[in-house]
Amino acid sequence: MPLKPKQVTCQCGNTFVSSRDRIWCEKCADAVYYHDKDKNKTKLNNIYVTGVIVAVVGFLTYVFMELIAHPLLIL
């Protein structure tokens, strides 16, 4: 469902009309959001994805050390 057209301003000062949740600024290529609360959701999603990736890499490192490297070093 399209939103009502609203005038939004980018951090670089470029002003334009948007009727979408997120649109890209033509001058600086930054994302400009229709609602300010959506910007915080994107930051939290990035932090969540980074945390999941770190947890997976940590788990795989643990599995490698315990199941593969440790038995080879004991020999």
Distance bins in CASP14 RR format, pairs under 12 A and 6 or more apart:
PFRMAT RR
TARGET T0000
AUTHOR 0000-0000-0000
RMODE 2
METHOD distances of the structure
MODEL  1
1 19 0 0 0 0 0 1 0 0 0 0 0
1 20 0 0 0 0 0 1 0 0 0 0 0
1 21 0 0 0 0 0 1 0 0 0 0 0
2 18 0 0 0 0 0 1 0 0 0 0 0
2 19 1 0 1 0 0 0 0 0 0 0 0
2 20 1 0 0 1 0 0 0 0 0 0 0
2 21 0 0 0 0 0 1 0 0 0 0 0
2 34 0 0 0 0 0 1 0 0 0 0 0
3 17 0 0 0 0 0 1 0 0 0 0 0
3 18 1 0 0 1 0 0 0 0 0 0 0
3 19 1 0 1 0 0 0 0 0 0 0 0
3 20 1 0 0 1 0 0 0 0 0 0 0
3 21 1 0 0 1 0 0 0 0 0 0 0
3 22 0 0 0 0 0 1 0 0 0 0 0
3 23 0 0 0 0 0 1 0 0 0 0 0
3 33 0 0 0 0 0 1 0 0 0 0 0
3 34 1 0 1 0 0 0 0 0 0 0 0
3 35 0 0 0 0 1 0 0 0 0 0 0
3 38 0 0 0 0 0 1 0 0 0 0 0
4 17 0 0 0 0 0 1 0 0 0 0 0
4 18 0 0 0 0 1 0 0 0 0 0 0
4 19 1 0 0 1 0 0 0 0 0 0 0
4 20 0 0 0 0 0 1 0 0 0 0 0
4 34 0 0 0 0 1 0 0 0 0 0 0
4 35 0 0 0 0 0 1 0 0 0 0 0
5 16 0 0 0 0 0 1 0 0 0 0 0
5 17 1 0 1 0 0 0 0 0 0 0 0
5 18 1 0 0 1 0 0 0 0 0 0 0
5 19 1 0 1 0 0 0 0 0 0 0 0
5 20 0 0 0 0 1 0 0 0 0 0 0
5 23 0 0 0 0 0 1 0 0 0 0 0
5 34 0 0 0 0 0 1 0 0 0 0 0
6 15 0 0 0 0 0 1 0 0 0 0 0
6 16 0 0 0 0 0 1 0 0 0 0 0
6 17 1 0 0 1 0 0 0 0 0 0 0
6 18 1 0 0 1 0 0 0 0 0 0 0
6 19 1 0 0 1 0 0 0 0 0 0 0
6 20 0 0 0 0 1 0 0 0 0 0 0
6 21 0 0 0 0 0 1 0 0 0 0 0
6 23 0 0 0 0 0 1 0 0 0 0 0
6 32 0 0 0 0 0 1 0 0 0 0 0
6 33 0 0 0 0 0 1 0 0 0 0 0
6 34 1 0 0 1 0 0 0 0 0 0 0
6 35 0 0 0 0 1 0 0 0 0 0 0
6 36 0 0 0 0 0 1 0 0 0 0 0
7 14 0 0 0 0 0 1 0 0 0 0 0
7 15 1 0 0 1 0 0 0 0 0 0 0
7 16 1 0 0 1 0 0 0 0 0 0 0
7 17 1 0 1 0 0 0 0 0 0 0 0
7 18 1 0 0 1 0 0 0 0 0 0 0
7 19 0 0 0 0 0 1 0 0 0 0 0
7 23 0 0 0 0 0 1 0 0 0 0 0
7 32 0 0 0 0 0 1 0 0 0 0 0
7 34 0 0 0 0 0 1 0 0 0 0 0
8 14 0 0 0 0 1 0 0 0 0 0 0
8 15 1 0 0 1 0 0 0 0 0 0 0
8 16 1 0 0 1 0 0 0 0 0 0 0
8 17 1 0 0 1 0 0 0 0 0 0 0
8 18 1 0 1 0 0 0 0 0 0 0 0
8 19 0 0 0 0 0 1 0 0 0 0 0
8 20 0 0 0 0 1 0 0 0 0 0 0
8 21 0 0 0 0 0 1 0 0 0 0 0
8 22 0 0 0 0 0 1 0 0 0 0 0
8 23 1 0 0 1 0 0 0 0 0 0 0
8 24 0 0 0 0 0 1 0 0 0 0 0
8 25 0 0 0 0 1 0 0 0 0 0 0
8 30 0 0 0 0 0 1 0 0 0 0 0
8 31 0 0 0 0 0 1 0 0 0 0 0
8 32 1 0 1 0 0 0 0 0 0 0 0
8 33 1 0 0 1 0 0 0 0 0 0 0
8 34 1 0 0 1 0 0 0 0 0 0 0
8 35 0 0 0 0 1 0 0 0 0 0 0
8 36 0 0 0 0 1 0 0 0 0 0 0
8 38 0 0 0 0 0 1 0 0 0 0 0
8 39 0 0 0 0 0 1 0 0 0 0 0
9 15 1 0 1 0 0 0 0 0 0 0 0
9 16 0 0 0 0 1 0 0 0 0 0 0
9 17 0 0 0 0 0 1 0 0 0 0 0
9 18 0 0 0 0 0 1 0 0 0 0 0
9 23 0 0 0 0 0 1 0 0 0 0 0
9 25 0 0 0 0 1 0 0 0 0 0 0
9 27 0 0 0 0 0 1 0 0 0 0 0
9 28 0 0 0 0 0 1 0 0 0 0 0
9 30 0 0 0 0 0 1 0 0 0 0 0
9 32 1 0 0 1 0 0 0 0 0 0 0
9 33 0 0 0 0 0 1 0 0 0 0 0
9 36 0 0 0 0 0 1 0 0 0 0 0
10 16 0 0 0 0 1 0 0 0 0 0 0
10 18 0 0 0 0 0 1 0 0 0 0 0
10 22 0 0 0 0 0 1 0 0 0 0 0
10 23 0 0 0 0 1 0 0 0 0 0 0
10 24 0 0 0 0 1 0 0 0 0 0 0
10 25 1 0 1 0 0 0 0 0 0 0 0
10 26 0 0 0 0 1 0 0 0 0 0 0
10 27 1 0 0 1 0 0 0 0 0 0 0
10 28 1 0 0 1 0 0 0 0 0 0 0
10 29 0 0 0 0 1 0 0 0 0 0 0
10 30 1 0 0 1 0 0 0 0 0 0 0
10 31 0 0 0 0 1 0 0 0 0 0 0
10 32 1 0 1 0 0 0 0 0 0 0 0
10 33 0 0 0 0 0 1 0 0 0 0 0
10 39 0 0 0 0 0 1 0 0 0 0 0
11 25 0 0 0 0 1 0 0 0 0 0 0
11 27 0 0 0 0 0 1 0 0 0 0 0
11 28 1 0 0 1 0 0 0 0 0 0 0
11 29 0 0 0 0 0 1 0 0 0 0 0
11 30 1 0 0 1 0 0 0 0 0 0 0
11 31 0 0 0 0 0 1 0 0 0 0 0
11 32 0 0 0 0 1 0 0 0 0 0 0
11 33 0 0 0 0 0 1 0 0 0 0 0
11 39 0 0 0 0 0 1 0 0 0 0 0
12 24 0 0 0 0 0 1 0 0 0 0 0
12 25 1 0 0 1 0 0 0 0 0 0 0
12 26 0 0 0 0 1 0 0 0 0 0 0
12 27 1 0 1 0 0 0 0 0 0 0 0
12 28 1 0 1 0 0 0 0 0 0 0 0
12 29 0 0 0 0 1 0 0 0 0 0 0
12 30 1 0 0 1 0 0 0 0 0 0 0
12 32 0 0 0 0 1 0 0 0 0 0 0
13 25 0 0 0 0 1 0 0 0 0 0 0
13 26 0 0 0 0 0 1 0 0 0 0 0
13 27 1 0 0 1 0 0 0 0 0 0 0
13 28 0 0 0 0 1 0 0 0 0 0 0
13 30 0 0 0 0 0 1 0 0 0 0 0
13 32 0 0 0 0 0 1 0 0 0 0 0
14 23 0 0 0 0 0 1 0 0 0 0 0
14 24 0 0 0 0 0 1 0 0 0 0 0
14 25 1 0 1 0 0 0 0 0 0 0 0
14 26 1 0 0 1 0 0 0 0 0 0 0
14 27 1 0 1 0 0 0 0 0 0 0 0
14 28 1 0 0 1 0 0 0 0 0 0 0
14 29 0 0 0 0 0 1 0 0 0 0 0
14 30 0 0 0 0 1 0 0 0 0 0 0
14 32 0 0 0 0 1 0 0 0 0 0 0
15 25 0 0 0 0 1 0 0 0 0 0 0
15 26 0 0 0 0 0 1 0 0 0 0 0
15 27 0 0 0 0 0 1 0 0 0 0 0
15 32 0 0 0 0 1 0 0 0 0 0 0
16 23 1 0 0 1 0 0 0 0 0 0 0
16 24 0 0 0 0 0 1 0 0 0 0 0
16 25 1 0 0 1 0 0 0 0 0 0 0
16 26 1 0 0 1 0 0 0 0 0 0 0
16 27 0 0 0 0 1 0 0 0 0 0 0
16 32 0 0 0 0 1 0 0 0 0 0 0
16 34 0 0 0 0 0 1 0 0 0 0 0
17 23 0 0 0 0 1 0 0 0 0 0 0
17 32 0 0 0 0 0 1 0 0 0 0 0
17 34 0 0 0 0 0 1 0 0 0 0 0
18 24 0 0 0 0 0 1 0 0 0 0 0
18 25 0 0 0 0 0 1 0 0 0 0 0
18 26 0 0 0 0 0 1 0 0 0 0 0
18 31 0 0 0 0 0 1 0 0 0 0 0
18 32 1 0 0 1 0 0 0 0 0 0 0
18 33 0 0 0 0 1 0 0 0 0 0 0
18 34 1 0 1 0 0 0 0 0 0 0 0
18 35 0 0 0 0 0 1 0 0 0 0 0
18 38 0 0 0 0 0 1 0 0 0 0 0
19 34 1 0 0 1 0 0 0 0 0 0 0
20 31 0 0 0 0 0 1 0 0 0 0 0
20 32 0 0 0 0 1 0 0 0 0 0 0
20 33 0 0 0 0 1 0 0 0 0 0 0
20 34 1 0 0 1 0 0 0 0 0 0 0
20 35 0 0 0 0 0 1 0 0 0 0 0
20 38 0 0 0 0 0 1 0 0 0 0 0
21 31 0 0 0 0 1 0 0 0 0 0 0
21 32 0 0 0 0 0 1 0 0 0 0 0
21 33 1 0 0 1 0 0 0 0 0 0 0
21 34 1 0 1 0 0 0 0 0 0 0 0
21 35 1 0 0 1 0 0 0 0 0 0 0
21 36 0 0 0 0 0 1 0 0 0 0 0
21 37 0 0 0 0 0 1 0 0 0 0 0
21 38 1 0 0 1 0 0 0 0 0 0 0
21 39 0 0 0 0 0 1 0 0 0 0 0
21 41 0 0 0 0 0 1 0 0 0 0 0
21 42 0 0 0 0 0 1 0 0 0 0 0
22 30 0 0 0 0 0 1 0 0 0 0 0
22 31 1 0 1 0 0 0 0 0 0 0 0
22 32 1 0 0 1 0 0 0 0 0 0 0
22 33 1 0 1 0 0 0 0 0 0 0 0
22 34 1 0 0 1 0 0 0 0 0 0 0
22 35 0 0 0 0 1 0 0 0 0 0 0
22 36 0 0 0 0 0 1 0 0 0 0 0
22 38 1 0 0 1 0 0 0 0 0 0 0
22 39 0 0 0 0 1 0 0 0 0 0 0
22 41 0 0 0 0 0 1 0 0 0 0 0
22 42 0 0 0 0 1 0 0 0 0 0 0
23 29 0 0 0 0 0 1 0 0 0 0 0
23 30 0 0 0 0 0 1 0 0 0 0 0
23 31 1 0 0 1 0 0 0 0 0 0 0
23 32 1 0 1 0 0 0 0 0 0 0 0
23 33 0 0 0 0 1 0 0 0 0 0 0
23 34 1 0 0 1 0 0 0 0 0 0 0
23 38 0 0 0 0 0 1 0 0 0 0 0
24 30 1 0 0 1 0 0 0 0 0 0 0
24 31 1 0 0 1 0 0 0 0 0 0 0
24 32 1 0 0 1 0 0 0 0 0 0 0
24 33 0 0 0 0 0 1 0 0 0 0 0
25 31 1 0 0 1 0 0 0 0 0 0 0
25 32 1 0 1 0 0 0 0 0 0 0 0
25 33 0 0 0 0 0 1 0 0 0 0 0
26 32 0 0 0 0 0 1 0 0 0 0 0
30 39 0 0 0 0 0 1 0 0 0 0 0
30 42 0 0 0 0 0 1 0 0 0 0 0
31 38 0 0 0 0 1 0 0 0 0 0 0
31 39 1 0 0 1 0 0 0 0 0 0 0
31 41 0 0 0 0 0 1 0 0 0 0 0
31 42 1 0 0 1 0 0 0 0 0 0 0
31 43 0 0 0 0 0 1 0 0 0 0 0
31 46 0 0 0 0 0 1 0 0 0 0 0
32 38 0 0 0 0 0 1 0 0 0 0 0
32 39 0 0 0 0 1 0 0 0 0 0 0
32 42 0 0 0 0 0 1 0 0 0 0 0
33 39 1 0 1 0 0 0 0 0 0 0 0
33 40 0 0 0 0 1 0 0 0 0 0 0
33 41 0 0 0 0 1 0 0 0 0 0 0
33 42 1 0 0 1 0 0 0 0 0 0 0
33 43 0 0 0 0 0 1 0 0 0 0 0
35 41 0 0 0 0 1 0 0 0 0 0 0
35 42 0 0 0 0 0 1 0 0 0 0 0
36 42 0 0 0 0 0 1 0 0 0 0 0
36 43 0 0 0 0 0 1 0 0 0 0 0
37 43 0 0 0 0 0 1 0 0 0 0 0
37 44 0 0 0 0 0 1 0 0 0 0 0
38 44 0 0 0 0 0 1 0 0 0 0 0
38 45 0 0 0 0 0 1 0 0 0 0 0
39 45 0 0 0 0 0 1 0 0 0 0 0
39 46 0 0 0 0 0 1 0 0 0 0 0
40 46 0 0 0 0 0 1 0 0 0 0 0
40 47 0 0 0 0 0 1 0 0 0 0 0
41 47 0 0 0 0 0 1 0 0 0 0 0
41 48 0 0 0 0 0 1 0 0 0 0 0
42 48 0 0 0 0 0 1 0 0 0 0 0
42 49 0 0 0 0 0 1 0 0 0 0 0
43 49 0 0 0 0 0 1 0 0 0 0 0
43 50 0 0 0 0 0 1 0 0 0 0 0
44 50 0 0 0 0 0 1 0 0 0 0 0
44 51 0 0 0 0 0 1 0 0 0 0 0
45 51 0 0 0 0 0 1 0 0 0 0 0
45 52 0 0 0 0 0 1 0 0 0 0 0
46 52 0 0 0 0 0 1 0 0 0 0 0
46 53 0 0 0 0 0 1 0 0 0 0 0
47 53 0 0 0 0 0 1 0 0 0 0 0
47 54 0 0 0 0 0 1 0 0 0 0 0
48 54 0 0 0 0 0 1 0 0 0 0 0
48 55 0 0 0 0 0 1 0 0 0 0 0
49 55 0 0 0 0 0 1 0 0 0 0 0
49 56 0 0 0 0 0 1 0 0 0 0 0
50 56 0 0 0 0 0 1 0 0 0 0 0
50 57 0 0 0 0 0 1 0 0 0 0 0
51 57 0 0 0 0 1 0 0 0 0 0 0
51 58 0 0 0 0 0 1 0 0 0 0 0
51 59 0 0 0 0 0 1 0 0 0 0 0
52 58 0 0 0 0 0 1 0 0 0 0 0
52 59 0 0 0 0 0 1 0 0 0 0 0
53 59 0 0 0 0 0 1 0 0 0 0 0
53 60 0 0 0 0 0 1 0 0 0 0 0
54 60 0 0 0 0 0 1 0 0 0 0 0
54 61 0 0 0 0 0 1 0 0 0 0 0
55 61 0 0 0 0 0 1 0 0 0 0 0
55 62 0 0 0 0 0 1 0 0 0 0 0
56 62 0 0 0 0 0 1 0 0 0 0 0
56 63 0 0 0 0 0 1 0 0 0 0 0
57 63 0 0 0 0 0 1 0 0 0 0 0
57 64 0 0 0 0 0 1 0 0 0 0 0
58 64 0 0 0 0 1 0 0 0 0 0 0
58 65 0 0 0 0 1 0 0 0 0 0 0
58 66 0 0 0 0 0 1 0 0 0 0 0
59 65 0 0 0 0 0 1 0 0 0 0 0
59 66 0 0 0 0 0 1 0 0 0 0 0
59 67 0 0 0 0 0 1 0 0 0 0 0
60 66 0 0 0 0 0 1 0 0 0 0 0
60 67 0 0 0 0 0 1 0 0 0 0 0
60 68 0 0 0 0 0 1 0 0 0 0 0
61 67 0 0 0 0 0 1 0 0 0 0 0
61 68 0 0 0 0 0 1 0 0 0 0 0
61 69 0 0 0 0 1 0 0 0 0 0 0
62 68 0 0 0 0 0 1 0 0 0 0 0
62 69 0 0 0 0 0 1 0 0 0 0 0
62 70 0 0 0 0 0 1 0 0 0 0 0
63 69 0 0 0 0 1 0 0 0 0 0 0
63 70 0 0 0 0 0 1 0 0 0 0 0
64 70 0 0 0 0 1 0 0 0 0 0 0
64 71 0 0 0 0 0 1 0 0 0 0 0
64 72 0 0 0 0 0 1 0 0 0 0 0
65 71 0 0 0 0 0 1 0 0 0 0 0
65 72 0 0 0 0 0 1 0 0 0 0 0
65 73 0 0 0 0 1 0 0 0 0 0 0
66 72 0 0 0 0 0 1 0 0 0 0 0
66 73 0 0 0 0 0 1 0 0 0 0 0
66 74 0 0 0 0 0 1 0 0 0 0 0
68 74 0 0 0 0 0 1 0 0 0 0 0
69 75 0 0 0 0 0 1 0 0 0 0 0
END
